[in-house]
Amino acid sequence: MKKKIFSGVQPTGNLHLGNYLGAIKNFVDLNNDIQNECIFCVVDLHAITVSQNPKDLKSNIHETVATFVASGIDPKKSIIFNQSQVSAHSEAAWILSCVARMGWLNRMTQFKEKAGKDKEKASIGLYSYPVLMAADILLYDSTHVPVGDDQKQHLELCRDIAQKFNNDYKIENFFIVPEPLIKKEFSRIMSLKDGLKKMSKSEVSDLSRINLTDDKDQIINKIKKAKTDTLPLPSKIEELDKRPEAKNLIGIYSSLMNNTLQKTIDEFAGKNFSEFKEKLSEIVVNEINPISLKIKELLDDKVFLEKILKDGYEKANEIASKKIKKIHEIVGF
Ligand code: TYM
């Protein structure tokens, strides 16, 4: 049976190595398997859950599409579209927010992290954001959702919402309960400045992440300045538990080389970080630099990017409109 793949990325700028290794690289592999039908969404409705400059948002939407294509997603094979253009997403999100329970949303750790201390000032959209994410996934009868580890809890919520809707309205299997596709190792890439914090678009220091638009010199400089400890590289995996920065860099290396952690450790055990960082820079540059150059080239061709979004909209809208129509009938509208 064909797998129906759906995933989304927020167009909030600064797409980075974490987005790439945790999600986009997997999108490319899934896109290349002819058994799969893939849909990749630029989730601008999610982006506005925190304040955005409208001009930046527009250009970040283009940059996200350019990143998908530059990384190797083929818009002829996969649907690439912009969430806000398909109105069924907002509509389904409302209906599903009447199915989701406050208690479920109150458990979402990402809201707690993003809202910070002053929850009263967070937007309602930021709170209900996982319900919109469920709408995205469920509208397309998606069977598999590739994401980084930080989205795991949101996918569990999506599964709960799908099951509750099916039970409440007594229609077995109306919504497909999707499976997460989260890599077992390295599904959470950490900041280059703090091995306990996730690599993130919103981190103030640009040195904390490798952006997919960084050039060769920027990448080399950021890896050179990445935080490490004073010991040589370990010879046993267990030692990494107490050395988060070393673990992260070894993880990035392993992920890019498609190696196990053990293999990388065997290669570098006892060596110092400066030698390891040189090797790491080389492979990050080899992987990211062609993508960064391609992104820049594609950003000069807005007509091409708009065409991808228009074609994607037509295909996505056809699928989502049919599903929302059925949802209307089921709920009694
Ligand atoms: P977003 O835009 O924050 O991130 C996009 C993807 O990148 C992954 N990711 C990471 N993976 C590993 N290490 C990191 N440091 C790291 N940072 C980000 C995320 O897990 C994600 O897969 N809510 C989603 C977007 C979304 C979505 C959806 C995803 C909206 N609707 C439906 C799947 C299905 C988000 O904000 O991702």
Boltz pocket constraint, residues with backbone or C-beta under 6 A from the ligand:
constraints:
  - pocket:
      binder: B
      contacts: [[A, 6], [A, 7], [A, 8], [A, 9], [A, 10], [A, 11], [A, 18], [A, 19], [A, 20], [A, 21], [A, 22], [A, 23], [A, 24], [A, 43], [A, 46], [A, 132], [A, 133], [A, 136], [A, 137], [A, 145], [A, 146], [A, 147], [A, 148], [A, 149], [A, 150], [A, 151], [A, 186], [A, 187], [A, 188], [A, 189], [A, 190], [A, 198], [A, 199], [A, 200]]
      max_distance: 6.0
